[in-house]
Amino acid sequence: MQADALLTQDELDFIQNMQHSPQLNLADPVSSLLVNGDSRIQSLLTRLVANEQVTLQAQFNNQQISFPLQLVEDEFHALHLQLGSPEIYEDGPQLRPWRLSMEQPSPLRDAKGKASGLLVRDISFKGALLELRGLAQAPSRFDLFFAPAGLPPISLHGRLRRRIGPDLAAYDLSRSATDEVERLREYILQAHRQAHPELHAQVSS
């Protein structure tokens, strides 16, 4: 190396390793939001997000995707706008959350991992259509775990909304713990990415 070189070979190697480190490439491409424009607009938007629920909405075919905006503080105590996990709705006579239809009904399990007589046919972040097997009647409520293949169990609290025929029932999941609902929302978002790769390819590009 030349005598007047600014960096040693070890320092250059270190910088190159840092640039190619997978840890530096894990940022979610839709997690942060850069707002350009008039500072008064930025200030107004920041105040709104701090005090009210503000969302960014998009239409795609017959679906409506709603991203909540959140304020996050960085290590320098500066505030930034960030996109939260989206809520996906289906258009129709009544707007309803997008439902993931399971290829095979997934049994809800108790705390010991034993399958209950309730199996998930369709699920959204707010509700589920359950199949009843070996049960004389649909329970009015349940506290069970949703654990399809490869997913750490998600604790769900369900309340019966209505019975649909002899072996199906609709349940409200909105009273489940907030962090568990967020995990369910993320699982459903991953499934939506697989079902609509063309949309998410556009979002991440």
C-alpha positions as CSV (number, residue, x, y, z in Angstrom):
1,M,0.0,0.0,0.0
2,Q,1.3,3.5,-0.8
3,A,2.7,5.5,2.1
4,D,0.2,8.3,1.7
5,A,-2.9,6.0,1.7
6,L,-5.7,7.3,3.9
7,L,-6.9,3.8,5.0
8,T,-5.1,0.6,5.7
9,Q,-6.1,-2.6,3.9
10,D,-7.7,-3.9,7.1
11,E,-9.8,-0.7,7.4
12,L,-10.9,-1.0,3.7
13,D,-11.9,-4.7,4.3
14,F,-13.9,-3.7,7.4
15,I,-15.8,-1.0,5.4
16,Q,-16.5,-3.4,2.6
17,N,-17.8,-6.0,5.0
18,M,-20.1,-3.5,6.6
19,Q,-21.5,-2.5,3.2
20,H,-22.3,-6.0,2.3
21,S,-23.6,-7.0,5.8
22,P,-27.2,-8.5,5.6
23,Q,-27.9,-6.7,8.8
24,L,-27.8,-3.4,7.0
25,N,-30.3,-4.5,4.3
26,L,-33.2,-5.6,6.5
27,A,-35.1,-2.3,6.6
28,D,-38.7,-2.7,5.5
29,P,-39.1,-0.7,2.3
30,V,-42.5,0.6,3.3
31,S,-41.8,1.2,7.0
32,S,-40.6,4.8,6.8
33,L,-42.2,7.8,5.1
34,L,-40.4,10.8,3.7
35,V,-42.7,13.9,3.4
36,N,-41.3,16.6,1.1
37,G,-42.9,20.0,0.7
38,D,-43.9,23.0,2.7
39,S,-42.7,22.9,6.4
40,R,-46.2,24.0,7.5
41,I,-47.7,21.0,5.9
42,Q,-45.2,18.7,7.6
43,S,-45.8,20.4,10.9
44,L,-49.6,20.0,10.5
45,L,-49.3,16.4,9.6
46,T,-47.0,15.7,12.5
47,R,-49.4,17.3,14.9
48,L,-52.4,15.4,13.5
49,V,-50.6,12.0,13.8
50,A,-49.6,12.9,17.4
51,N,-53.1,13.5,18.4
52,E,-55.4,11.7,16.0
53,Q,-55.6,8.4,14.1
54,V,-54.3,9.2,10.6
55,T,-54.2,6.7,7.8
56,L,-52.9,6.6,4.2
57,Q,-55.3,4.8,2.0
58,A,-55.0,3.2,-1.5
59,Q,-57.4,1.3,-3.8
60,F,-56.4,-1.8,-5.6
61,N,-59.0,-3.7,-7.7
62,N,-61.7,-4.4,-5.2
63,Q,-59.6,-3.9,-2.2
64,Q,-58.8,-0.9,0.1
65,I,-55.5,-0.9,1.9
66,S,-55.1,1.4,4.8
67,F,-51.7,2.2,6.4
68,P,-51.8,3.8,9.8
69,L,-49.3,6.7,10.3
70,Q,-47.2,6.7,13.5
71,L,-44.7,9.0,15.0
72,V,-41.4,7.4,16.0
73,E,-38.4,9.0,17.8
74,D,-34.9,8.2,16.6
75,E,-31.7,8.0,18.7
76,F,-31.3,11.8,18.2
77,H,-34.8,12.4,19.6
78,A,-36.0,13.6,16.2
79,L,-39.6,12.6,15.3
80,H,-40.3,10.8,12.0
81,L,-43.4,9.6,10.3
82,Q,-43.6,5.8,9.8
83,L,-46.1,3.5,8.2
84,G,-47.6,0.8,10.4
85,S,-48.8,-2.6,9.3
86,P,-51.7,-2.1,6.8
87,E,-55.3,-3.1,7.2
88,I,-56.7,-4.7,4.1
89,Y,-60.4,-4.5,3.3
90,E,-62.6,-5.9,0.6
91,D,-65.0,-3.6,-1.2
92,G,-68.6,-4.7,-1.6
93,P,-72.1,-3.9,-0.3
94,Q,-70.3,-3.5,3.1
95,L,-66.6,-2.8,3.6
96,R,-65.1,-5.8,5.5
97,P,-61.5,-6.9,6.4
98,W,-59.8,-9.1,3.8
99,R,-60.1,-12.7,4.9
100,L,-57.4,-15.4,4.4
101,S,-59.0,-18.7,3.3
102,M,-57.0,-21.6,4.7
103,E,-56.2,-24.3,2.2
104,Q,-56.8,-26.8,5.0
105,P,-58.8,-25.9,8.1
106,S,-56.4,-25.1,10.9
107,P,-57.4,-26.4,14.4
108,L,-57.4,-23.9,17.3
109,R,-55.4,-25.4,20.1
110,D,-55.4,-25.1,23.9
111,A,-52.4,-24.0,26.0
112,K,-51.1,-27.6,26.0
113,G,-51.3,-27.8,22.2
114,K,-54.3,-30.1,22.1
115,A,-56.6,-29.5,19.1
116,S,-60.0,-28.2,20.0
117,G,-63.2,-28.9,18.0
118,L,-62.9,-25.5,16.4
119,L,-61.0,-25.2,13.1
120,V,-60.2,-22.0,11.2
121,R,-61.6,-21.9,7.6
122,D,-61.3,-18.1,7.0
123,I,-59.6,-15.5,9.2
124,S,-59.1,-11.7,9.2
125,F,-57.5,-9.5,11.9
126,K,-61.0,-8.9,13.3
127,G,-62.9,-12.2,12.9
128,A,-62.9,-15.8,11.8
129,L,-65.2,-18.4,10.2
130,L,-64.8,-21.6,12.2
131,E,-65.7,-25.2,11.4
132,L,-67.2,-27.2,14.3
133,R,-66.2,-30.8,14.6
134,G,-67.5,-33.1,17.4
135,L,-69.3,-30.2,19.1
136,A,-73.0,-30.2,19.8
137,Q,-73.1,-26.4,19.8
138,A,-70.8,-23.5,19.2
139,P,-69.2,-22.1,22.4
140,S,-70.2,-18.5,23.2
141,R,-66.5,-17.6,23.6
142,F,-63.1,-19.2,23.5
143,D,-59.5,-18.5,24.5
144,L,-57.4,-20.7,22.2
145,F,-54.3,-20.5,20.0
146,F,-54.1,-20.2,16.2
147,A,-50.9,-22.1,15.0
148,P,-50.9,-23.0,11.3
149,A,-47.7,-24.8,10.1
150,G,-44.6,-22.8,10.8
151,L,-46.3,-20.0,12.9
152,P,-45.6,-19.5,16.6
153,P,-49.0,-19.8,18.3
154,I,-51.1,-16.6,18.4
155,S,-53.4,-16.3,21.4
156,L,-57.0,-15.4,20.3
157,H,-60.1,-14.5,22.3
158,G,-63.2,-15.2,20.3
159,R,-66.9,-14.2,20.8
160,L,-69.7,-15.9,18.9
161,R,-71.4,-13.6,16.4
162,R,-73.6,-16.0,14.7
163,R,-74.1,-19.7,13.7
164,I,-74.0,-20.5,10.0
165,G,-75.6,-23.8,9.2
166,P,-75.0,-27.0,11.2
167,D,-71.2,-26.9,11.3
168,L,-70.0,-23.3,10.8
169,A,-69.9,-20.3,13.1
170,A,-68.6,-16.7,12.8
171,Y,-66.5,-15.3,15.7
172,D,-65.4,-11.8,16.6
173,L,-61.6,-11.6,17.5
174,S,-61.4,-7.9,18.2
175,R,-61.1,-8.4,22.0
176,S,-57.9,-10.4,21.6
177,A,-54.7,-8.8,23.1
178,T,-53.4,-6.0,21.0
179,D,-50.0,-7.5,20.5
180,E,-51.5,-10.8,19.4
181,V,-53.8,-9.0,17.0
182,E,-50.7,-7.3,15.6
183,R,-49.0,-10.7,15.1
184,L,-52.2,-12.0,13.4
185,R,-52.3,-8.9,11.1
186,E,-48.7,-9.5,10.1
187,Y,-49.4,-13.1,9.3
188,I,-52.4,-12.1,7.2
189,L,-50.3,-9.5,5.4
190,Q,-47.7,-12.1,4.5
191,A,-50.5,-14.2,3.1
192,H,-51.8,-11.2,1.1
193,R,-48.3,-10.7,-0.3
194,Q,-48.3,-14.3,-1.6
195,A,-51.8,-13.9,-3.0
196,H,-51.1,-10.6,-4.7
197,P,-47.4,-10.4,-5.5
198,E,-48.0,-7.9,-8.3
199,L,-49.3,-5.3,-5.8
200,H,-46.5,-5.8,-3.2
201,A,-43.8,-5.8,-5.9
202,Q,-45.1,-2.3,-6.9
203,V,-45.1,-1.2,-3.2
204,S,-41.6,-2.3,-2.6
205,S,-40.1,-1.0,-5.8
